[in-house]
Amino acid sequence: MLADVPTATLQQWLSAAQNAYADLMTGGKPVTVSYDGKNVTYEKPDAARLADWIVALQRQLGMNRGRRSLRPYFR
C-alpha cells in the first residue's frame, strides 16, 4: 500500500501523524491528519488506529521492524 510513496512524503506523513497523536493524547480533542489529498479526523477512541498508521509508516521507512519473539536460552 505504501511501496510506491516517496520517502520524503512518508516522512512528512509520519511527522504529521506523530504530532496529531501527541495532540490527541494530551488534549483529548479531535485531530485531523492530511495525507495524499485526504483528511482523516481522529478522536480519543481512535487513538489505536492512529498508532497503527504510525507503525505502518515507520515500518515502510525501515524504522520499526516489529518485535522478534523471545526464546528461552538454556545452558
MIMAR-395781 format. One line per 10 residues: number of its first residue (from 1); their letters; for each residue x, y negated, z negated of N, C-alpha, C. Coordinates in pm, 1 decimal. Atoms other than C-alpha are relative to their C-alpha. Layout:
N
NUM	a	X Y Z X Y Z X Y Z; ...
//
This chain:
75
1	mladvptatl	81.8 117.9 0.0 0.0 0.0 0.0 87.0 -125.4 0.0; -86.9 117.4 8.4 287.7 -240.2 -75.2 127.0 16.0 82.2; -124.8 -31.2 -69.1 550.5 -86.0 151.0 40.8 -104.3 102.9; -33.2 95.2 -106.2 530.3 -348.3 427.4 5.5 -144.6 -47.1; 0.9 136.3 53.8 520.6 -651.7 198.0 144.6 -43.6 -26.8; -137.3 47.8 22.9 841.1 -861.4 194.6 31.5 -13.0 -149.9; -44.1 5.1 139.3 1042.2 -859.0 -128.7 -29.7 -134.5 -65.1; 25.4 133.6 56.9 1009.0 -1234.8 -178.5 -147.1 -15.7 -36.8; 143.7 7.2 28.1 630.6 -1204.5 -161.1 -34.1 83.5 -121.9; 23.9 -85.4 116.4 629.4 -915.0 -408.2 46.8 -68.0 -128.4
11	qqwlsaaqna	-51.8 69.3 118.1 841.7 -1118.7 -648.3 -90.7 -115.8 -41.0; 94.4 108.5 30.4 602.4 -1414.6 -622.1 -125.8 55.9 -65.2; 120.1 -62.5 56.6 304.9 -1186.8 -688.8 26.5 48.8 -141.8; -34.8 -51.1 132.2 483.1 -1027.5 -983.7 7.4 -113.8 -101.2; -10.9 114.5 89.9 565.3 -1363.7 -1137.0 -137.9 -55.4 -36.0; 136.1 50.7 24.0 205.2 -1483.2 -1097.2 -78.2 95.2 -89.9; 72.7 -98.9 79.8 67.7 -1159.9 -1243.5 49.9 2.1 -144.2; -54.4 1.3 135.7 303.8 -1169.4 -1542.1 -42.9 -125.6 -75.9; 45.7 123.9 63.7 215.5 -1533.2 -1614.1 -147.7 9.3 -36.2; 143.2 -15.6 26.0 -154.8 -1452.0 -1585.5 -23.4 93.6 -117.8
21	yadlmtggkp	13.7 -95.0 110.8 -113.2 -1156.4 -1821.1 32.2 -67.7 -133.3; -37.0 72.2 122.7 62.1 -1374.7 -2078.3 -111.1 -97.6 -39.4; 109.1 93.4 27.9 -212.0 -1638.2 -2048.5 -123.6 73.4 -51.0; 117.1 -77.2 39.9 -482.4 -1374.7 -2077.8 13.6 52.4 -142.0; -20.1 -59.9 131.1 -331.3 -1212.0 -2383.6 11.9 -104.8 -110.5; -15.8 102.2 103.2 -253.6 -1537.1 -2564.5 -118.8 -94.7 -8.2; 111.0 94.2 0.6 -550.6 -1746.9 -2460.9 -136.2 66.0 -1.3; 124.6 -73.5 -1.4 -818.0 -1486.8 -2406.9 -101.6 -46.5 102.7; 94.4 46.7 -100.6 -984.9 -1690.3 -2133.6 33.2 63.0 134.9; -24.0 -62.1 -130.9 -1025.0 -1556.8 -1778.7 112.8 -69.8 76.7
31	vtvsydgknv	-108.4 52.1 -83.2 -727.1 -1599.9 -1544.6 -20.9 48.0 142.9; 12.2 -35.8 -140.9 -714.4 -1594.2 -1165.0 138.4 16.5 59.4; -126.1 -29.3 -66.9 -430.2 -1437.8 -967.2 -27.7 1.6 149.7; 16.0 4.8 -145.6 -390.7 -1510.8 -595.6 111.8 79.3 65.5; -99.7 -72.6 -77.8 -217.5 -1275.2 -355.4 -61.7 39.1 132.8; 40.6 -41.2 -134.0 -240.8 -1202.1 14.5 -131.5 -64.7 43.5; 120.3 71.7 -39.0 -510.4 -1466.0 62.2 -124.0 34.8 -80.3; 112.9 -40.7 83.2 -731.4 -1315.1 -208.7 17.1 -55.6 -140.1; -2.6 42.0 139.6 -820.4 -1435.4 -556.3 -69.2 107.0 -83.2; 57.7 -97.7 91.4 -882.8 -1190.9 -839.3 -1.2 -62.4 -138.4
41	tyekpdaarl	12.9 54.7 134.0 -1013.1 -1306.0 -1175.8 -3.3 114.3 -99.9; -8.5 -101.3 105.2 -925.0 -1101.8 -1482.7 -48.8 -60.7 -130.9; 42.1 38.7 133.7 -1087.9 -1122.0 -1822.8 65.0 95.9 -98.9; -66.7 -79.8 103.1 -969.0 -974.0 -2153.3 -22.3 151.4 18.6; 17.4 -144.9 -18.8 -1131.7 -631.6 -2089.1 72.3 56.0 122.4; -70.4 -43.0 -121.2 -948.4 -619.9 -1752.3 151.9 0.4 -16.5; -145.0 10.7 22.5 -602.9 -652.3 -1910.9 74.1 124.5 47.4; -65.4 -124.5 -42.7 -522.2 -286.4 -1837.0 15.1 3.3 152.9; -10.2 4.6 -146.2 -597.7 -335.4 -1465.6 109.8 -94.2 43.8; -105.2 95.7 -32.0 -372.3 -639.0 -1456.0 137.1 58.5 -32.7
51	adwivalqrq	-126.6 -65.9 36.4 -97.6 -443.8 -1636.2 36.4 106.4 103.6; -25.8 -100.0 -104.5 -133.4 -163.9 -1377.1 52.2 -65.6 127.5; -45.7 74.1 -117.4 -90.4 -420.1 -1097.8 145.0 -43.3 -17.8; -137.3 40.9 29.9 225.9 -549.5 -1265.9 94.7 118.8 14.8; -84.2 -120.6 -11.0 366.3 -194.9 -1292.1 17.1 40.5 146.4; -9.5 -35.1 -142.3 286.2 -127.2 -924.3 97.5 -92.2 72.5; -93.5 95.1 -61.8 471.0 -442.8 -820.2 143.2 28.0 -44.4; -134.2 -29.3 50.7 767.1 -358.0 -1044.2 56.3 125.8 64.7; -48.1 -124.2 -64.0 789.9 -7.2 -900.0 40.1 -25.5 144.3; -32.4 29.5 -139.5 782.8 -138.9 -544.4 130.7 -77.8 10.3
61	lgmnrgrrsl	-124.1 77.2 2.2 1065.1 -376.7 -636.3 116.1 79.4 -59.5; -105.5 -84.0 56.4 1261.3 -90.7 -795.8 33.4 -32.8 -144.2; -26.4 41.9 137.7 1233.7 -237.5 -1145.6 -51.1 100.1 -102.7; 63.7 -89.1 95.5 1017.4 25.9 -1309.7 -16.5 136.0 66.0; 1.9 -131.9 -62.2 1087.0 381.9 -1212.2 -89.4 98.9 -73.8; 83.9 -91.0 77.1 849.8 525.5 -1469.0 82.4 71.8 -104.6; -68.8 -71.4 106.8 935.7 745.6 -1758.3 29.3 143.2 41.6; -31.5 -141.0 -17.4 1108.3 1077.7 -1744.7 -48.8 73.1 -122.8; 43.5 -77.0 115.9 971.3 1345.9 -1963.0 122.2 38.5 -81.9; -109.3 -37.8 89.0 1187.2 1420.5 -2262.0 -5.3 148.2 -26.1
71	rpyfr	-8.2 -143.4 27.2 1303.8 1772.6 -2310.2 91.8 21.5 -118.2; -87.6 -25.9 113.7 1446.3 1909.4 -2630.0 131.9 62.1 46.1; -132.8 -51.5 -30.2 1814.3 1986.3 -2620.9 50.9 74.6 -121.5; -47.2 -82.1 110.6 1933.2 2271.9 -2838.4 141.5 44.8 27.7; -138.3 -44.6 -14.1 2293.6 2361.6 -2900.3 16.3 136.0 -61.0
//
